Amino acid sequence: MSDEDLWRVLRGIADMPYGAGQIAALEQLLRRVDAADDRHLAFVTRMQATTGYVYGGEPAKSFVTFSWCLSEFDRDPQPYHQRHLHQLLWHFKYMVSGLLKFPEVPLDRTYAVLDDMERRYRAGGHSLQTVHKHRFRVADHVGDADAAAHWYRLWQTTPRDELSDCAGCDPTSQVGYLADTGRDAEAVALAEPVLAGRLTCTEQPQAILTALLLPYLRTGRGASARDAHREAYRKLRGNLADLWDIGDHIEFCTLTGNEARAVELVERHLDWLDRPPSPAAAMHFAATAAAALRQAGAATVYRRAAEGRPAAEVPAPTLADELAATATGLAARFDARNGTAHQSEWIARRLAVRPSGEHLPLSASVRRRPARPTGDEPTVPLPAGTPAPADRRGRERAEASTVTVPADADADELLTLAEESWGRHDRATFQAALAACDARFGAADLPTRTVAHRLALRAAERGDEDDIEGAVELNRAALDLYRSAGEEVLAQVVAGRLGVLLTRADEHAEEGLTLVREAAEVLDRLGDVRQRAAGHDRLALALLHQQRWADGLAALDRAPADAGGDQHLAARIALHRAHLLEQSDRVDEARTAAEEARRIGRELGIDELVTAACLACARTVDDPAEAVAACDEALRVAPADAELPVRVARARALLAAGRAADAVDDFVEAVTLCVERGAEGDAFLRWELANAYRVVGRLAEAAEVAEEAVLGLDRLGAQAEADRCRHLLAGVYAGLGEIDPALALLDQLSTNLDGPDNLPHRAQVLEEAGGILYDADRDAKAAERFAAAATAYRLANLPLDELRARRREAYAWFWADERPAAVRAVELLDGLTAAFAGQSEPEPPVTYELAMAAEAGARVLVGEERPDEALARLAGVPDRLRSIEAFGEAAQVEVLVGELLLRLDRPAEAEPLLRRVLGGLPAGSRPVRQTAWLLARALDLLDRPTEAAALRAEHDLDPDE
């Protein structure tokens, strides 16, 4: 590479975001620079590297580059050294702050750097304000309160100058000191005018907002504290260099009773401890994380794999102890270096942090403060079924205790009562009858048939609690007993129930289908009308589990129409029919079946039936408003354990009905219920909630929740869903103006989508990345992404998409002033347009892309001073664009044609064209000024100066513009 090329690379690296990528690029460039033996370039590159290391999370490396630059400056001063003197003096501040963070660096070394800093500042006639500030920081670090107060006063009373920290960073340090010394009100008052101004520093406003968390909280400004946490953490969350500040946010979550969010932040950043920016940051983060995890009960934390350590779920108490040991060990090292006990005492206070005061809700996805996990709650996946709350069984037993059963009933009568109650969804009576049977006849020597009946009912109970293995075991035992007692009909009823359970697991599906099919056949011969209907309903349910929709419907068609007069069974059959029809895309028939189940459920007054039927109706109606109404009814009658699916269905219906703000509330409630019940489906719901926030325009909350969803989906191994959520998150980041995080996600997606089946999606995310870069005026990088997208589209055999991507590539190279690359892109574009040339009546999208490809090629040729070729490309293009109603683009092309005619000294042709275009443009728009300027130029060339002057006056154009 030539020196000019190396300088160009350095300028490109300076535009990169701080982090590992920029550091790698800088270190690669340094090797090339040293080989080129350009002292100026070597100096400037190391100056850039010093800043890159500090803000990229590897400050220890900055000590080397800074020392090299300082020695080079002193050894042989050059004019370029003087140009960078201000930056070199500024870097002294990085060194003092950085040296304090490494306990292996003697404190004397820090004092020596401070003394050298003061000497150079004095020699240059600079204020010592920032020197005093850094002496204060050293005193504060070692715990010398008197010295800290002394240097703080000098810092505040010494005039600022161009080497002082910015208007945000100086007050940030002041806020921290005031808060540490109990002067919270002063801290808030100091910060208010700072936050009201414009902060452009890399570290602001997130640093001062983080410093204000506790002052806001302790002065009763809960809402301000919450907003500061959300805004600051969003800016910190992707920067390894900010690990210390992230610890402050974890501690804030712990203090405010947001233990679940604190643990989420710990989990999100835990692997940063494998590569911390400094021991000080590791110490602080470890201490705040340990305090948070001590509030997490029996929860587990997912820790990613690292060298010598596999990925694993770690119990929170175990991890808390490990992190506490890390923090206290590092504090002891600092104290040994400093000769005080200050750091150990400070870390002990961090480890002792507990929730205090009133709970302050922080999460955008969880509404209430979840109860601390005890480790006893069941984990029920969503959305496979309705998750039962942890206390359901206890609640039903409590209700059962209030039900009176006949005092003189024998065992068979009690079991019959339980069976009938089960069919009526009367769980309280069911529990009471079973409990009475156990209490009165538990030790009795009962007939085999009676024992089998009790086992079958217990199996039903287990199945309702999602204990499938237990239900299967009890049903098998009941089946054997019925057969030994010669009760063939009852045996087949149990065999059918057992078969349905077995079809829920693939490894037992065939056995289950055989059992339930044989049972239905036997009951057709031997059972009564109700038993026959129930047998075919069980067969349909088993086939539904196996996704054999047509066979399931055929089974229901064989069931007696009136279900033997059992309305409860009729309702269940109608519900199963609705589901099977829905899956078969017979939506109108499904809706009819769902309405029948809804009607029966209302007549019977069975809330569970009405709820399930309403949800089926909501899924099958055409009008989103009707779906919302159905969900509203379900929500009014839903039992507590059915609220979660109802909330989810209602949220989706509201979103489809264009009521995204209302949908947000239901999704938040659904996530909250999911978390409270220990279900695994909250990651999927957070994904939907993030989209609802996006639709309603609440992008900050959308980003926060989508980040949580990605973590949860990755943890579940749901890569496809996690990638789709990343795609959503990238769009949200772009909407927030967070360009680099958006690009990082799109780059990750393009890597994840590397399989041949994913080529269209890979091309799409590459093109989206190019669009973001193009809009941010990073045109060369945009062109590279568009080129990669075009290649992926070609491999996916999507020629029109490839044409569009190549067109955008040509534009990007043109605006990047990379003219040879732009010409190469146009040559590729010409090859692609030739493939469409034979179409006599192309579709509008093809017409559009061919026309815009011609415009892109013309612009590139204009830059190559080939106006005649450019004009030839545009022949007929405006008319083709107007034929597909692309009027704005047609006017844009005609303005370019007018410009080319002027370049070719053909003003007589340009003047009427430009006048017509100008008359059709909306007043005040930028194209109006451009077109008016060209028209005035044409009038000048036609020797009509009066008209030209009037036109310029009308549009306020400078004659020399």
Summary of the structure (lengths in Angstrom):
residues: 961
radius of gyration: 36.4
end to end distance: 39.5
largest distance: 120.4
contacts: 3280
relative contact order: 0.03
helix: 75%
strand: 1%
